[in-house]
């Protein structure tokens, strides 16, 4: 990895690309890898996290069996999971009860990331598509989002 990341290369790890500095364990990928990486990428934005914690957890996740780990939107469960993957115990999770200023004031600071967990339903997809179809260029320019915001859909294979 690049200097200053706080990680040393480990045997059995290889660099993914010339510029990204990411490492993965060689071998077959687990179907759990994408959802775990979603969580880990967000967690690595939190204060105190280093890229090497992400890399170690990524290597661990890539060697896991084909079973789904049930996660819930619970700060204690999320913290236990993150710490089991090797992230520092200084990383914490807290409930956010709303985005009004008085409710956000209850969230410990500094806050570096927010996990939003919600089901994607037919109704929510219909509303999203309707909203997207009514937007114009002026709307898009007025609500530019920071390049640090990252979104992904996490799905599970219900056939397994």
C-alpha positions, 0 to 999 in steps of 0.5 A: 500500500501507499506510504502513510496508510498505516498498513504493511503488505501481508502475504497472500494479499494482492493489489487490485489496481495501480491507483487504488491501493486496495488489497484483497485476499486471493481466492474465491469471493464470498457472496457476503463481500458486497454487503460487508464492503458497503458497511465497511466503506461507510465505517472507514469514514468514521473518526479513527478508522484506517484503510488497513482496518478496511483491508483486513476486514475485506480479506476476512469477509472474502474467505467467509462461507455462504451464509447471511449474517443477520444485521439490524439497525441497532447501534450495539449490534453494528458496533459489535459487528464492526469490532469483530471485523477488526475496526477500532473500538473507538468507532461507535454507532448512535441512533439518530431520531430525526434530522431537525437541529434539536434532534441532531444536537443529541448525536455525539460529535464529531460525526463522520458518517451516517448509515441510512437503512430502509427497505426499498419497496414498490411504492418507494421505487415508484415515488423515486421514479416519479420524482426523477422524471419531474426534475430539470437541470435547475433542480439538479444544480441546486441540490448538488451532493458532496462527492463524499456521499456514497449510496448503494443498494444492498440485496440478499439472495433469498434463495440460499 
